[in-house]
Amino acid sequence: MRVAGATAGGVRIRLLAGLGVAVLLAAVAATVVWSGGASADSPSYTVYRPPGLSSSKPVPLVISFAGQAFVDGKAIAAEAGKAGYVVMYPTLPEIHGVPWSASWKQRAAELSTMLDTVEAQQNIDPQRVFATGTSRGGVASYQMACDLSNRIAAIASVAASLIEQTCVPAQPVSVLEIHGLADTAVPFNGNSVFPPVPATISHWRSVNRCGAASSTRSQGRVTTQTWQCAAGTEVGLTTIQGLGHGWPLDVAGFDPAATIWAFFQSHPRVAAPPPLSASLLQARVTRTSRGRQIAVRVRVNQAVRVSLTLLRRGRRIGGPVVKSATGLGLVTLPVGKSIKAGSAVLQAVFATPSGARAVRTHAVRLPAA
């Protein structure tokens, strides 16, 4: 990667040469900081802050893995000037042909330390930190979503796929993949190095706990399919007919940088909910005009779905009945006429939209029908 060095106000500046003269001059005029590793195999980074961007309020940060294709870094910087965000450009030390693959855990820790510095220096909103990259930069973006899900709200990968198919992020991360269907370097249907793109999307739909239904829209050569997932996240796949490997240039009606920013803007990181607290306070058998029922009083600290089941000797004899509850609530379970009198166990399963679960039981004695 070629760089140009400069000094401004006593601060060492490292500027990506491929960003172009206009962006280069703008970067010098803006607040730009540089930090480097101890060796060529250590990551370093450049920060670009658009001129005139307010420093009095927190702003978003886009981490751009420009890699060898400077055109995407230039586009992301140009969009930053319009949208009002800061861009961080890490270098990509190459290990076995794929960035950071052999020592990613170490690189992830180093990147997290870099983020601490940049967030403090540039007044970054920690809920709006995103990552994007093309080709190997896309691979790095996926790895960030895997290992830094506590820092990254969303990623957008271009012309890449997820190599670490065992990745399970600690928190859901919104994911967008933009891919040319004529890509031969990272084929849509995969090769010996890169898994198929559909497998990548399937993986993120699974770990993000997405719904089965999707929405699809098409315009010209571009088709986008999206799935809504847990914690307000989203998984999206944009395919482009006839596009080869790399940043999408001259695709009618499609602006990749604006598309990526629109995706990021819609998906800030949602703070993790508190641990689920659920109590089954009371289970009382009553009679109504329709027969017996169990009135169950519950208390929860967040919105849940409660599933009530009646058990006897470990076997289900009544239910399940599923209801919504929040705070202090009352849920009822009808008891069928065929269920004999005697002891039973009421089981309540509490489940949150984010996937947290709690099980509570209560002994009850059923009167004769």
Residue pairs with C-beta under 8 A, 6 or more apart in sequence:
1 16
1 68
1 91
1 92
2 17
2 18
3 14
3 15
3 16
3 17
4 14
4 15
4 17
4 24
5 12
5 13
5 14
5 15
6 13
6 15
6 28
7 13
8 28
8 32
11 32
11 33
11 34
12 34
13 27
13 28
13 32
13 33
13 34
13 46
14 34
14 36
14 44
14 46
15 24
15 27
15 28
15 32
15 46
16 46
16 66
16 70
16 73
16 89
17 24
17 70
18 66
18 70
18 71
18 73
18 74
19 27
19 48
19 70
19 73
19 74
19 77
20 74
23 48
23 74
23 77
23 78
26 48
26 50
26 51
26 77
26 81
27 46
27 48
27 77
29 51
30 48
30 49
30 50
30 51
30 53
31 47
31 49
31 55
31 122
32 46
32 47
32 48
32 49
33 47
33 118
33 121
33 122
34 44
34 45
34 46
34 47
35 44
35 45
35 114
35 117
36 42
36 44
37 43
37 44
37 110
40 93
41 93
41 95
42 93
42 110
43 90
43 91
43 92
43 93
43 100
43 107
43 110
43 111
43 114
44 90
44 91
45 88
45 89
45 90
45 91
45 114
45 118
46 88
46 89
47 86
47 87
47 88
47 89
47 118
47 121
47 122
48 77
48 80
48 86
48 87
48 88
48 89
49 86
49 122
50 77
50 80
50 81
50 84
50 85
50 86
51 81
53 59
53 84
53 86
55 123
56 123
57 123
58 123
58 124
58 125
58 126
58 128
59 84
59 85
59 86
59 122
59 123
59 124
59 125
59 128
60 84
60 85
60 86
60 124
60 125
60 128
60 129
60 130
60 264
60 265
61 85
61 86
61 87
61 88
61 115
61 118
61 119
61 122
61 124
61 125
61 128
61 129
61 130
62 76
62 80
62 85
62 86
62 87
62 88
62 130
62 131
62 132
62 261
62 264
63 87
63 88
63 89
63 90
63 111
63 129
63 130
63 131
63 132
63 141
63 144
63 152
64 72
64 73
64 76
64 77
64 87
64 88
64 89
64 131
64 132
64 133
64 137
65 89
65 90
65 92
65 99
65 131
65 132
65 133
65 134
65 136
65 137
65 138
65 140
65 141
66 72
66 73
66 76
66 89
66 133
66 134
66 137
67 92
67 99
67 133
67 134
67 135
67 136
67 137
68 135
68 136
69 134
69 135
69 137
69 246
69 247
71 246
71 247
71 249
72 132
72 133
72 134
72 137
72 158
72 247
72 256
72 257
73 87
73 89
75 247
75 256
75 257
76 87
76 132
76 257
76 260
77 87
78 257
79 257
79 258
79 260
79 261
80 86
80 87
83 261
83 265
85 128
85 261
86 118
86 122
86 124
88 114
88 115
88 118
90 111
90 114
90 140
92 99
92 100
92 136
92 137
92 140
93 99
93 100
94 136
95 101
95 102
95 103
96 102
98 136
98 139
98 163
98 193
99 136
99 137
99 139
99 140
100 107
100 140
100 143
101 139
101 143
101 163
104 143
104 147
105 147
108 143
108 144
108 147
108 148
111 144
111 148
112 148
112 151
115 129
115 148
115 151
118 124
119 126
119 129
125 268
126 151
126 269
127 153
127 268
127 269
127 271
128 153
128 264
128 268
128 269
129 151
129 152
129 153
129 269
130 152
130 153
130 154
130 155
130 156
130 264
131 140
131 141
131 144
131 145
131 152
131 155
131 156
132 138
132 141
132 155
132 156
132 157
132 158
132 260
133 139
133 140
133 141
133 157
133 158
133 160
134 158
134 159
134 160
134 246
134 247
135 158
135 159
135 160
135 185
135 186
135 245
135 246
136 160
137 158
137 160
138 157
138 158
138 159
138 160
138 161
138 177
139 157
139 160
139 161
139 162
139 163
141 155
141 156
141 157
141 160
142 155
142 157
142 160
142 161
142 162
142 163
142 164
142 167
142 175
142 200
143 163
143 164
143 167
144 152
144 155
145 152
145 155
145 167
145 169
145 173
145 175
146 162
146 164
146 167
146 168
146 169
147 167
147 169
149 169
149 170
149 171
149 172
149 173
150 170
150 171
152 173
152 269
153 173
153 174
153 264
153 267
153 268
153 269
154 173
154 174
154 175
154 176
154 233
154 263
154 264
154 267
154 269
155 173
155 174
155 175
155 176
156 175
156 176
156 177
156 178
156 260
156 263
156 264
157 175
157 176
157 177
157 178
158 177
158 178
158 179
158 246
158 247
158 248
158 256
159 178
159 179
159 180
159 183
159 185
159 186
159 245
159 246
159 247
160 177
160 186
160 194
161 177
161 186
161 190
161 194
161 195
161 196
161 197
161 199
161 200
162 195
162 199
162 200
162 203
162 204
163 193
163 194
163 195
165 195
165 199
165 203
167 203
167 207
168 207
169 207
171 231
171 269
171 272
172 207
172 208
172 209
172 229
172 230
172 231
172 233
172 354
173 208
173 233
174 208
174 229
174 233
174 234
174 235
174 263
174 267
175 201
175 204
175 208
175 234
175 235
175 236
176 234
176 235
176 236
176 237
176 238
176 260
176 263
177 197
177 200
177 201
177 236
177 237
177 238
178 238
178 240
178 248
178 256
178 259
178 260
179 186
179 188
179 197
179 237
179 238
179 239
179 240
179 243
180 188
180 239
180 240
180 242
180 243
180 244
180 245
180 246
180 248
181 188
181 239
181 240
181 241
181 242
181 243
182 241
182 242
182 243
182 244
183 243
183 244
183 245
184 244
184 245
185 244
185 245
186 194
186 245
187 194
187 196
188 196
188 197
188 198
188 239
189 196
189 197
189 198
190 196
190 197
190 199
197 237
201 235
201 237
204 210
204 235
205 227
205 229
205 235
208 229
208 230
208 233
208 235
209 229
209 230
209 355
210 227
210 228
210 229
210 230
210 235
211 227
211 228
211 229
213 227
213 228
214 225
214 226
214 227
215 225
215 226
216 223
216 224
216 225
216 226
217 223
217 224
218 224
219 253
219 254
220 251
220 252
220 253
220 254
221 240
221 241
221 242
221 243
221 251
221 252
221 254
222 238
222 239
222 240
222 241
222 251
222 253
222 254
223 238
223 239
223 241
224 236
224 237
224 238
224 239
225 236
225 237
226 234
226 235
226 236
226 237
227 234
227 235
227 236
228 234
229 235
230 353
230 354
230 355
231 270
231 353
231 354
232 267
232 270
233 267
233 270
234 263
234 266
234 267
236 263
238 259
240 248
240 251
240 254
243 251
247 256
248 254
248 256
272 354
273 302
273 352
273 354
273 356
274 301
274 302
275 356
276 300
276 301
276 302
276 304
276 350
276 352
276 356
276 357
276 358
277 300
277 301
278 298
278 299
278 300
278 301
278 304
278 348
278 350
278 358
278 360
279 298
279 299
279 300
279 360
280 296
280 297
280 298
280 346
280 348
280 360
280 361
280 362
281 297
281 298
281 299
282 295
282 296
282 297
282 362
283 294
283 295
283 296
283 297
283 346
283 362
283 364
284 294
284 295
285 292
285 293
285 294
285 295
285 335
285 364
285 365
285 366
285 367
286 292
286 293
286 294
286 295
287 293
287 367
290 334
291 334
291 335
291 336
291 337
291 369
292 334
292 335
292 339
292 366
292 367
292 369
293 332
293 333
293 334
293 335
294 308
294 310
294 332
294 333
294 335
294 346
294 364
295 330
295 331
295 332
296 308
296 330
296 331
296 332
296 333
296 346
296 348
296 362
297 328
297 329
297 330
298 306
298 325
298 328
298 329
298 330
298 331
298 348
298 350
299 327
299 328
299 329
300 325
300 326
300 327
300 329
300 350
302 326
302 352
303 324
303 325
303 326
303 352
303 353
304 324
304 325
304 326
304 350
304 351
304 352
305 322
305 323
305 324
305 325
305 350
305 351
306 322
306 323
306 324
306 325
306 329
306 331
306 348
306 349
306 350
307 319
307 320
307 321
307 322
307 348
307 349
307 351
308 319
308 320
308 321
308 322
308 323
308 331
308 333
308 346
308 347
308 348
309 316
309 318
309 319
309 320
309 346
309 347
309 349
310 316
310 317
310 318
310 319
310 333
310 335
310 339
310 344
310 345
310 346
310 347
310 364
311 317
311 344
311 345
311 346
311 347
312 342
312 343
312 344
312 345
317 339
317 344
318 333
318 334
318 335
318 336
318 339
318 344
319 333
321 331
321 332
321 333
321 334
323 331
325 331
325 350
331 348
333 346
335 366
335 369
337 369
339 366
339 369
340 366
340 368
341 366
341 367
341 368
341 369
342 365
342 366
343 363
343 364
343 365
343 366
344 363
344 364
344 365
344 366
345 361
345 362
345 363
345 364
346 361
346 362
346 363
346 364
347 359
347 360
347 361
348 359
348 360
348 361
348 362
349 357
349 358
349 359
350 357
350 358
350 359
350 360
351 357
